[in-house]
């Protein structure tokens, strides 16, 4: 699907690459396991199609980690978040 504004991510987003086509920065929230029945090896990938920088945010009771110095994205680049445990994700 194509995202043109900030959003709350869904199970379908873990099965396909979401295209982010926005002029300004957008934030895409990963909801907790009680809201979405994530698979054990879920990966969410965002492709930055527009000029706006996409980023991930942790929903309620979700931990989101990112390696030090990892850039959010560059235009025409991708960012991904991988589920590493219940309500625990890491940006890759």
C-alpha positions as a Markdown table, in Angstrom:
| # | Residue | x | y | z |
|---|---|---|---|---|
| 1 | Unk | 0.0 | 0.0 | 0.0 |
| 2 | Unk | 1.0 | 3.6 | -0.4 |
| 3 | Unk | 1.2 | 5.8 | 2.7 |
| 4 | Unk | 0.8 | 9.5 | 2.3 |
| 5 | Unk | 0.7 | 10.5 | 5.9 |
| 6 | Unk | 1.6 | 9.1 | 9.4 |
| 7 | Unk | -0.1 | 5.8 | 10.1 |
| 8 | Unk | -0.5 | 2.9 | 12.4 |
| 9 | Unk | 1.0 | -0.2 | 10.8 |
| 10 | Unk | -1.0 | -3.4 | 10.2 |
| 11 | Unk | -0.3 | -7.1 | 9.7 |
| 12 | Unk | -0.6 | -6.6 | 5.9 |
| 13 | Unk | 2.4 | -4.1 | 6.2 |
| 14 | Unk | 4.6 | -7.0 | 7.4 |
| 15 | Unk | 3.9 | -9.0 | 4.2 |
| 16 | Unk | 4.7 | -6.2 | 1.7 |
| 17 | Unk | 6.8 | -3.2 | 1.3 |
| 18 | Unk | 4.8 | 0.0 | 2.1 |
| 19 | Unk | 5.6 | 2.9 | -0.1 |
| 20 | Unk | 5.8 | 6.2 | 1.7 |
| 21 | Unk | 5.0 | 9.1 | -0.7 |
| 22 | Unk | 4.7 | 12.2 | 1.4 |
| 23 | Unk | 6.2 | 15.7 | 1.1 |
| 24 | Unk | 6.9 | 16.0 | 4.8 |
| 25 | Unk | 8.1 | 13.7 | 7.5 |
| 26 | Unk | 5.8 | 10.8 | 8.5 |
| 27 | Unk | 5.8 | 8.6 | 11.6 |
| 28 | Unk | 4.6 | 5.0 | 11.3 |
| 29 | Unk | 3.6 | 3.4 | 14.6 |
| 30 | Unk | 4.1 | -0.3 | 15.4 |
| 31 | Unk | 1.1 | -1.4 | 17.6 |
| 32 | Unk | 1.4 | -4.0 | 20.3 |
| 33 | Unk | 0.8 | -7.7 | 20.0 |
| 34 | Unk | -2.7 | -7.4 | 21.7 |
| 35 | Unk | -3.7 | -5.1 | 18.8 |
| 36 | Unk | -2.1 | -7.0 | 15.9 |
| 37 | Unk | -1.3 | -10.7 | 15.8 |
| 38 | Unk | 2.2 | -10.3 | 14.5 |
| 39 | Unk | 4.0 | -13.4 | 13.3 |
| 40 | Unk | 7.1 | -14.4 | 15.1 |
| 41 | Unk | 9.4 | -13.3 | 12.3 |
| 42 | Unk | 7.5 | -10.2 | 11.1 |
| 43 | Unk | 9.5 | -7.5 | 9.2 |
| 44 | Unk | 8.0 | -4.2 | 8.2 |
| 45 | Unk | 9.7 | -2.3 | 5.3 |
| 46 | Unk | 9.1 | 1.3 | 4.4 |
| 47 | Unk | 10.3 | 2.6 | 1.0 |
| 48 | Unk | 10.8 | 6.4 | 0.9 |
| 49 | Unk | 9.3 | 7.4 | -2.4 |
| 50 | Unk | 8.5 | 11.0 | -1.6 |
| 51 | Unk | 10.7 | 13.8 | -0.1 |
| 52 | Unk | 9.4 | 13.3 | 3.4 |
| 53 | Unk | 11.5 | 11.2 | 5.8 |
| 54 | Unk | 9.6 | 8.2 | 7.2 |
| 55 | Unk | 10.3 | 6.9 | 10.7 |
| 56 | Unk | 9.0 | 4.2 | 13.0 |
| 57 | Unk | 7.5 | 4.8 | 16.4 |
| 58 | Unk | 6.7 | 2.3 | 19.2 |
| 59 | Unk | 3.1 | 1.9 | 20.2 |
| 60 | Unk | 1.8 | 1.5 | 23.7 |
| 61 | Unk | 3.8 | -1.3 | 25.5 |
| 62 | Unk | 6.1 | -1.8 | 22.5 |
| 63 | Unk | 9.9 | -1.5 | 22.7 |
| 64 | Unk | 11.6 | -0.3 | 19.5 |
| 65 | Unk | 15.4 | -0.4 | 19.3 |
| 66 | Unk | 17.7 | 1.1 | 16.7 |
| 67 | Unk | 21.5 | 0.7 | 16.3 |
| 68 | Unk | 23.5 | 3.8 | 17.1 |
| 69 | Unk | 24.0 | 6.0 | 14.1 |
| 70 | Unk | 21.5 | 4.2 | 11.9 |
| 71 | Unk | 19.9 | 6.8 | 9.6 |
| 72 | Unk | 16.2 | 6.8 | 9.3 |
| 73 | Unk | 16.2 | 6.7 | 5.5 |
| 74 | Unk | 17.2 | 8.6 | 2.4 |
| 75 | Unk | 15.0 | 9.3 | -0.6 |
| 76 | Unk | 14.5 | 6.1 | -2.6 |
| 77 | Unk | 15.9 | 4.2 | 0.3 |
| 78 | Unk | 14.3 | 1.7 | 2.7 |
| 79 | Unk | 14.1 | 1.3 | 6.4 |
| 80 | Unk | 12.9 | -1.9 | 8.1 |
| 81 | Unk | 11.8 | -3.0 | 11.6 |
| 82 | Unk | 12.1 | -6.7 | 12.6 |
| 83 | Unk | 10.1 | -8.3 | 15.4 |
| 84 | Unk | 12.6 | -9.9 | 17.8 |
| 85 | Unk | 10.2 | -10.9 | 20.6 |
| 86 | Unk | 6.7 | -10.2 | 22.0 |
| 87 | Unk | 6.2 | -6.4 | 21.7 |
| 88 | Unk | 9.9 | -6.0 | 20.9 |
| 89 | Unk | 11.2 | -4.7 | 17.6 |
| 90 | Unk | 14.6 | -3.5 | 16.3 |
| 91 | Unk | 15.2 | -1.3 | 13.3 |
| 92 | Unk | 17.5 | -2.9 | 10.7 |
